[in-house]
Amino acid sequence: MLNTRIRSSAALATALVVGLAVSACGGSKSGDDASAEASPAAESCVDTSGDTVKLGFLNSLTGGMAISEKTVSNVLHMAADEINADGGIMGKQIEYIQEDGATDWPTFAEKTEKLLTEDCVAAIFGGWTSSSRKAVKPVVERLNGLFFYPVQYEGLESSPNIYYTGATTNQQIIPAMDFLKSQGVKTLFLAGSDYVFPRTANAIIKLYAEELGIEIVGEEYVPLDKDDWTTQVAKIVKAKPDFVFNTINGSSNVGFIKAYYDAGLTPDTTPIISVSIAEEEAPAMGHEVTGNYASWNYFQSLDTPNNPKFIEDWKAYPGSSGVTSDPMEAAYISMYLYKAMVEKAGSFDVDKVNAAADGITFDAPEGTVTLNGENHHISKPGHIGQINADNQFDIVWASDEFIEPDPYLEAYEWFPADVRDALVKAAG
């Protein structure tokens, strides 16, 4: 039975690998292509001889991802201002340089090159989509820079030059599937944006769904910069799934939600569980989304020791959106982890900072997180929230304890090594 399941799982993954390869061929240039055009490697020009240290913030302030990334940018500013007010990092005030990734992956690579070689920043914080991260990755690796990435993603990656403070797969996707199983879900429809995160995440979802005995009755994608979901939602109506698993990102969610309600679907008949709609996105959907679900590690409604002050400080910060969310909380965490790493290392040197990373903790709004120095991810709690009439989330499921990061799902028998290798290769 086990061999049959593995063969079947491998066949599912093979189909998804083809889809990943196809999706990678369209749209903007890949990160590897963009970095290949960058200037040759240069020695670090970071200067910490004075009383300041430069840090780079790289977020999409324009384009389809601005709906989500502007808040991440703003909370990075807040964290830097807090750290400066408390004496800075090793006594040095943070001078932050903001760049706009413009929802364009080559631009992320180009701005990373600029921040490291012209602005001489000690580290860069930002990104949202996996495509943006994968555009940044070869640049920071070639130039031996540091990049702190704050958003949940599909896993299957680690880098000596990237720290991942959002969830990896076993901290968000798998808890979401466990929740669906606990609710008696038998059929599931997958709806995602057409790029690396949704396609890789859905490959993993399909494998785990088979393990759980959940049938995937449909799978549809729309490009990240498009918002017409009419045709795809019609397929959801026809399939009549128990739940829809939503891996759509950015403003494309607005079009999806519109098509969902226009087609007569409701949370009572066909509920959605999302991994990219949080407190800020929910009221921006153009339609009440009460009753649908999301899987995150942090919600504004969490009852933890440090969450009330975080919420209060954020609401008082200039330009605040007025609500907190998982990605912006993970960005906030990244700034404080970097500060702790540098101060433990006694240096801003990348190699020394990396050597000091393991075991670093931070009492975050989501709880006390711990940094894994080997894979550069952090421990996180799992939560499922249901959207209420105030566009907040009532927590309906929580993990028993913090989940240790396993980006390659090595501890899961239903995820064979050959399938893992194929998906890693396909994702780039």
C-alpha positions as CSV (number, residue, x, y, z in Angstrom):
1,M,0.0,0.0,0.0
2,L,2.9,2.4,0.9
3,N,4.6,1.7,-2.4
4,T,1.4,2.3,-4.3
5,R,0.9,5.6,-2.5
6,I,4.5,6.7,-3.2
7,R,4.2,5.9,-6.9
8,S,0.9,7.8,-7.1
9,S,2.4,10.7,-5.2
10,A,5.4,10.8,-7.5
11,A,3.0,10.9,-10.5
12,L,1.2,13.9,-8.9
13,A,4.4,15.7,-8.3
14,T,5.7,15.0,-11.9
15,A,2.6,16.7,-13.2
16,L,3.1,19.7,-11.0
17,V,6.8,19.9,-12.0
18,V,5.7,20.3,-15.6
19,G,3.3,23.1,-14.5
20,L,6.1,24.8,-12.5
21,A,8.4,24.7,-15.5
22,V,5.7,26.2,-17.8
23,S,4.9,29.0,-15.3
24,A,8.6,29.9,-14.9
25,C,8.9,30.4,-18.7
26,G,6.5,33.3,-18.9
27,G,6.4,36.9,-17.6
28,S,9.4,38.6,-16.1
29,K,12.9,37.3,-16.3
30,S,13.9,34.9,-13.6
31,G,16.1,35.8,-10.7
32,D,19.0,33.9,-12.2
33,D,18.6,35.8,-15.5
34,A,18.4,39.1,-13.8
35,S,21.5,38.5,-11.6
36,A,23.5,37.3,-14.6
37,E,23.2,40.9,-16.0
38,A,24.5,42.4,-12.7
39,S,28.0,43.7,-12.3
40,P,30.8,41.3,-11.2
41,A,31.3,40.4,-7.5
42,A,32.8,43.1,-5.3
43,E,34.1,43.2,-1.8
44,S,31.7,44.5,0.9
45,C,31.6,48.3,1.1
46,V,29.7,48.3,4.4
47,D,31.2,51.0,6.6
48,T,30.4,50.9,10.4
49,S,33.3,53.1,11.5
50,G,30.9,55.9,12.3
51,D,27.8,56.1,14.5
52,T,25.4,54.8,12.0
53,V,24.7,51.6,10.0
54,K,22.8,51.4,6.8
55,L,20.0,48.9,6.2
56,G,18.0,48.4,3.1
57,F,14.2,48.0,2.8
58,L,13.0,46.5,-0.4
59,N,9.2,46.3,-0.9
60,S,6.7,46.6,-3.7
61,L,5.3,50.1,-3.1
62,T,3.7,50.1,-6.6
63,G,2.1,47.4,-8.7
64,G,-0.2,44.5,-7.8
65,M,1.6,43.5,-4.6
66,A,1.5,47.0,-3.1
67,I,-1.8,46.2,-1.5
68,S,0.2,43.9,0.9
69,E,3.8,45.1,0.8
70,K,3.3,48.8,1.8
71,T,2.4,47.7,5.3
72,V,5.5,45.5,5.6
73,S,7.6,48.5,4.5
74,N,6.0,50.7,7.1
75,V,6.4,48.3,10.0
76,L,10.1,47.9,9.1
77,H,10.4,51.7,9.5
78,M,8.6,51.4,12.9
79,A,11.0,48.6,14.1
80,A,14.0,50.6,13.0
81,D,12.7,53.7,14.8
82,E,12.1,51.7,18.0
83,I,15.6,50.2,17.9
84,N,17.1,53.7,17.3
85,A,15.2,55.1,20.2
86,D,16.6,52.3,22.4
87,G,20.2,53.0,21.4
88,G,20.5,51.4,18.0
89,I,22.4,48.2,17.1
90,M,25.7,48.0,19.0
91,G,25.3,51.7,19.7
92,K,24.9,52.6,16.0
93,Q,21.8,54.3,14.7
94,I,20.0,52.7,11.8
95,E,20.0,54.7,8.6
96,Y,17.4,52.9,6.4
97,I,17.2,53.2,2.6
98,Q,13.8,52.4,1.1
99,E,13.6,50.9,-2.4
100,D,10.5,50.0,-4.5
101,G,10.6,46.5,-6.0
102,A,7.5,47.6,-8.1
103,T,6.1,44.0,-8.3
104,D,8.7,43.3,-10.9
105,W,11.2,40.5,-10.2
106,P,14.2,41.9,-12.3
107,T,13.7,45.2,-10.4
108,F,14.1,43.3,-7.1
109,A,17.4,41.9,-8.3
110,E,18.6,45.3,-9.6
111,K,17.7,47.1,-6.4
112,T,19.4,44.4,-4.3
113,E,22.6,45.0,-6.3
114,K,22.3,48.7,-5.8
115,L,21.7,48.5,-2.1
116,L,24.7,46.2,-1.6
117,T,27.2,47.8,-3.9
118,E,26.2,51.5,-4.0
119,D,24.4,52.1,-0.8
120,C,26.6,49.7,1.1
121,V,23.9,48.4,3.4
122,A,24.7,45.7,6.0
123,A,21.4,43.8,5.4
124,I,18.3,44.0,3.3
125,F,14.7,43.4,4.6
126,G,11.7,42.8,2.4
127,G,10.1,40.9,-0.5
128,W,6.8,39.1,-0.5
129,T,6.3,36.8,-3.4
130,S,8.6,33.8,-3.9
131,S,9.5,35.2,-7.3
132,S,10.9,38.3,-5.7
133,R,12.9,36.2,-3.2
134,K,14.2,34.0,-5.9
135,A,15.3,37.1,-7.9
136,V,17.2,38.4,-4.8
137,K,18.7,35.1,-3.8
138,P,21.5,34.8,-6.4
139,V,22.5,38.4,-5.9
140,V,22.9,38.2,-2.1
141,E,24.7,34.9,-2.5
142,R,27.2,36.3,-5.0
143,L,27.8,39.4,-3.1
144,N,27.6,37.8,0.4
145,G,24.9,40.0,1.6
146,L,22.0,39.3,4.0
147,F,18.3,39.3,3.1
148,F,15.5,38.9,5.6
149,Y,12.3,37.5,4.0
150,P,9.1,38.0,6.1
151,V,6.4,36.0,4.3
152,Q,5.1,32.5,4.4
153,Y,6.3,30.5,1.4
154,E,6.4,27.1,-0.2
155,G,9.6,25.9,1.5
156,L,12.1,23.7,-0.3
157,E,14.8,26.4,0.1
158,S,17.5,27.5,2.4
159,S,20.4,29.9,1.9
160,P,23.4,31.1,3.9
161,N,22.4,34.6,2.9
162,I,18.7,34.6,3.6
163,Y,16.7,34.4,6.8
164,Y,13.1,33.3,6.6
165,T,10.9,34.8,9.3
166,G,7.5,33.8,7.8
167,A,6.2,30.3,7.8
168,T,7.6,27.4,5.8
169,T,5.3,24.7,4.5
170,N,5.1,22.6,7.7
171,Q,4.1,25.7,9.7
172,Q,1.2,26.9,7.6
173,I,0.2,24.6,4.7
174,I,0.3,21.4,6.7
175,P,-1.6,22.8,9.7
176,A,-4.3,24.1,7.2
177,M,-4.7,20.6,5.8
178,D,-4.8,19.1,9.2
179,F,-7.6,21.5,10.1
180,L,-9.5,20.6,7.0
181,K,-9.2,16.9,7.8
182,S,-10.5,17.6,11.3
183,Q,-13.5,19.3,9.8
184,G,-14.4,16.3,7.8
185,V,-13.5,17.8,4.4
186,K,-13.6,15.2,1.6
187,T,-13.1,17.3,-1.5
188,L,-10.9,20.3,-2.1
189,F,-10.5,22.8,-5.0
190,L,-7.1,24.6,-5.5
191,A,-7.1,28.2,-6.7
192,G,-3.8,30.0,-7.0
193,S,-1.8,32.7,-8.7
194,D,0.4,31.4,-11.6
195,Y,3.9,31.5,-10.2
196,V,6.2,29.5,-8.1
197,F,4.7,29.7,-4.6
198,P,1.1,28.5,-5.5
199,R,2.3,25.8,-7.9
200,T,4.8,24.4,-5.5
201,A,2.5,24.7,-2.5
202,N,-0.3,23.0,-4.4
203,A,2.1,20.2,-5.4
204,I,2.7,19.6,-1.7
205,I,-1.1,20.0,-0.9
206,K,-1.9,17.3,-3.5
207,L,0.6,14.9,-2.0
208,Y,-0.7,15.5,1.6
209,A,-4.3,15.4,0.5
210,E,-3.8,11.9,-0.9
211,E,-2.3,10.9,2.5
212,L,-5.3,12.4,4.3
213,G,-7.9,10.9,2.0
214,I,-9.0,14.3,0.6
215,E,-9.8,14.4,-3.1
216,I,-8.6,17.3,-5.2
217,V,-11.5,18.0,-7.6
218,G,-10.0,21.0,-9.5
219,E,-7.0,23.2,-9.8
220,E,-6.9,26.6,-11.5
221,Y,-4.4,29.5,-11.8
222,V,-4.5,33.1,-13.0
223,P,-1.4,35.3,-13.6
224,L,-0.5,37.5,-10.6
225,D,-1.2,40.7,-12.5
226,K,-4.7,39.6,-13.6
227,D,-7.9,39.7,-11.7
228,D,-10.6,38.1,-13.8
229,W,-11.5,34.8,-12.2
230,T,-14.9,34.3,-13.9
231,T,-14.0,31.2,-15.9
232,Q,-12.1,29.5,-13.1
233,V,-14.8,30.1,-10.5
234,A,-17.3,28.6,-12.8
235,K,-15.3,25.4,-12.6
236,I,-15.5,25.6,-8.8
237,V,-19.2,25.9,-9.0
238,K,-19.4,22.8,-11.2
239,A,-17.0,20.8,-9.0
240,K,-18.9,21.5,-5.8
241,P,-15.9,21.1,-3.4
242,D,-16.3,21.1,0.4
243,F,-13.6,23.8,0.6
244,V,-11.4,26.0,-1.7
245,F,-7.7,26.3,-0.8
246,N,-6.7,29.8,-1.9
247,T,-3.0,30.4,-2.7
248,I,-3.8,33.7,-4.6
249,N,-1.6,36.7,-3.8
250,G,-2.0,40.4,-4.0
251,S,-4.8,42.3,-5.6
252,S,-5.8,39.3,-7.7
253,N,-7.7,38.2,-4.6
254,V,-10.2,41.0,-5.2
255,G,-11.1,39.6,-8.6
256,F,-11.3,36.1,-7.2
257,I,-13.6,37.1,-4.3
258,K,-15.8,39.1,-6.7
259,A,-16.2,36.2,-9.1
260,Y,-16.8,33.9,-6.1
261,Y,-19.8,35.9,-4.9
262,D,-21.1,36.7,-8.4
263,A,-21.3,33.0,-9.0
264,G,-23.5,32.5,-6.0
265,L,-20.8,30.9,-3.8
266,T,-20.8,31.6,0.0
267,P,-18.8,30.6,3.0
268,D,-21.8,28.5,4.1
269,T,-21.8,26.4,0.9
270,T,-18.2,26.6,-0.3
271,P,-15.9,28.1,2.3
272,I,-12.4,29.3,1.4
273,I,-9.2,28.8,3.4
274,S,-6.5,31.3,2.4
275,V,-2.8,31.7,3.1
276,S,-2.4,35.3,1.8
277,I,-5.5,37.1,3.1
278,A,-4.9,38.7,6.5
279,E,-6.4,41.5,8.5
280,E,-5.4,44.2,6.1
281,E,-6.5,42.4,2.9
282,A,-9.9,41.2,4.3
283,P,-11.6,44.7,4.2
284,A,-10.0,45.5,0.8
285,M,-11.7,42.6,-1.0
286,G,-14.6,44.8,-2.0
287,H,-17.1,42.3,-0.5
288,E,-17.8,41.1,3.0
289,V,-15.8,37.9,3.5
290,T,-17.1,36.9,6.9
291,G,-17.1,33.2,7.5
292,N,-14.1,32.3,5.4
293,Y,-10.8,31.1,6.9
294,A,-7.1,31.8,6.8
295,S,-4.0,29.9,8.0
296,W,-1.3,32.0,9.7
297,N,1.0,31.9,12.6
298,Y,0.0,35.3,13.9
299,F,-3.4,37.1,14.2
300,Q,-4.2,40.4,15.7
301,S,-6.6,38.6,18.0
302,L,-3.9,36.4,19.6
303,D,-3.7,36.6,23.3
304,T,0.0,36.7,24.0
305,P,2.0,38.9,26.5
306,N,3.6,41.1,23.8
307,N,0.7,41.4,21.3
308,P,-1.3,44.3,23.0
309,K,1.7,46.7,23.0
310,F,2.6,45.7,19.5
311,I,-0.9,46.5,18.3
312,E,-1.0,49.8,20.3
313,D,2.4,51.0,19.0
314,W,1.4,50.1,15.4
315,K,-1.9,51.9,15.6
316,A,-0.1,55.0,16.8
317,Y,2.6,54.9,14.1
318,P,2.4,57.5,11.3
319,G,0.8,56.0,8.2
320,S,-0.3,52.9,10.0
321,S,-3.0,50.7,8.4
322,G,-4.6,50.4,11.8
323,V,-4.5,46.6,11.9
324,T,-1.7,44.1,12.3
325,S,-1.1,41.0,10.3
326,D,1.2,38.0,10.0
327,P,3.6,39.2,7.3
328,M,4.1,42.6,8.9
329,E,4.6,40.9,12.3
330,A,7.2,38.6,10.7
331,A,9.0,41.6,9.2
332,Y,9.0,43.2,12.7
333,I,10.5,40.1,14.1
334,S,13.3,40.1,11.4
335,M,14.6,43.5,12.5
336,Y,14.9,42.4,16.2
337,L,16.5,39.0,15.3
338,Y,19.1,40.8,13.2
339,K,19.9,43.2,16.0
340,A,20.3,40.2,18.4
341,M,22.5,38.3,15.9
342,V,24.8,41.3,15.4
343,E,25.1,42.0,19.1
344,K,25.8,38.3,19.8
345,A,28.4,38.3,17.1
346,G,29.9,41.7,18.1
347,S,30.1,42.5,14.4
348,F,28.1,43.4,11.3
349,D,30.3,41.0,9.2
350,V,28.0,38.6,7.4
351,D,30.0,35.4,8.2
352,K,30.3,36.3,11.9
353,V,26.6,37.2,12.1
354,N,25.7,33.8,10.5
355,A,28.0,32.0,13.0
356,A,26.0,33.7,15.9
357,A,22.5,32.9,14.5
358,D,21.7,29.6,16.1
359,G,19.4,29.7,19.1
360,I,18.7,33.4,19.0
361,T,15.3,34.1,20.5
362,F,12.9,37.0,20.4
363,D,9.7,37.6,22.5
364,A,7.5,38.4,19.5
365,P,3.8,39.3,19.4
366,E,3.2,35.7,18.3
367,G,5.2,34.3,21.2
368,T,8.9,33.5,21.8
369,V,10.5,32.5,18.5
370,T,13.8,30.7,18.1
371,L,16.1,30.9,15.2
372,N,17.5,27.7,13.6
373,G,21.0,28.5,12.6
374,E,21.2,25.6,10.2
375,N,18.2,26.3,7.9
376,H,17.7,30.0,8.8
377,H,14.0,29.6,9.6
378,I,12.3,30.2,13.0
379,S,10.0,28.2,15.2
380,K,6.3,29.3,14.9
381,P,2.9,28.5,16.3
382,G,0.2,27.4,13.8
383,H,-3.3,29.0,13.9
384,I,-6.5,28.9,11.8
385,G,-8.7,31.9,12.0
386,Q,-12.2,32.5,10.7
387,I,-13.1,36.0,9.5
388,N,-15.7,37.8,11.6
389,A,-17.9,40.8,10.8
390,D,-15.1,43.2,11.9
391,N,-12.6,41.7,9.4
392,Q,-10.7,40.2,12.3
393,F,-10.1,36.5,12.8
394,D,-11.6,34.3,15.5
395,I,-9.1,31.6,16.2
396,V,-10.7,28.2,15.7
397,W,-7.7,25.9,15.7
398,A,-4.2,26.2,17.2
399,S,-1.1,23.9,17.2
400,D,-0.3,22.3,20.6
401,E,3.1,23.8,20.6
402,F,5.5,25.9,18.4
403,I,6.3,24.1,15.2
404,E,10.0,23.6,14.4
405,P,10.8,24.6,10.8
406,D,11.3,21.8,8.3
407,P,11.5,23.6,4.9
408,Y,12.3,20.4,3.0
409,L,9.7,18.3,4.8
410,E,12.3,15.7,5.6
411,A,10.3,14.4,8.6
412,Y,7.3,13.5,6.5
413,E,7.2,10.0,5.0
414,W,4.5,10.8,2.4
415,F,7.0,13.3,0.8
416,P,9.6,11.0,-0.9
417,A,13.1,12.3,-1.5
418,D,12.9,11.9,-5.3
419,V,9.7,14.0,-5.4
420,R,11.3,16.6,-3.1
421,D,14.4,16.8,-5.4
422,A,12.2,17.2,-8.5
423,L,10.1,20.0,-6.9
424,V,13.3,21.8,-5.7
425,K,14.7,21.7,-9.2
426,A,11.5,22.8,-10.8
427,A,11.0,25.8,-8.4
428,G,14.5,27.0,-9.2
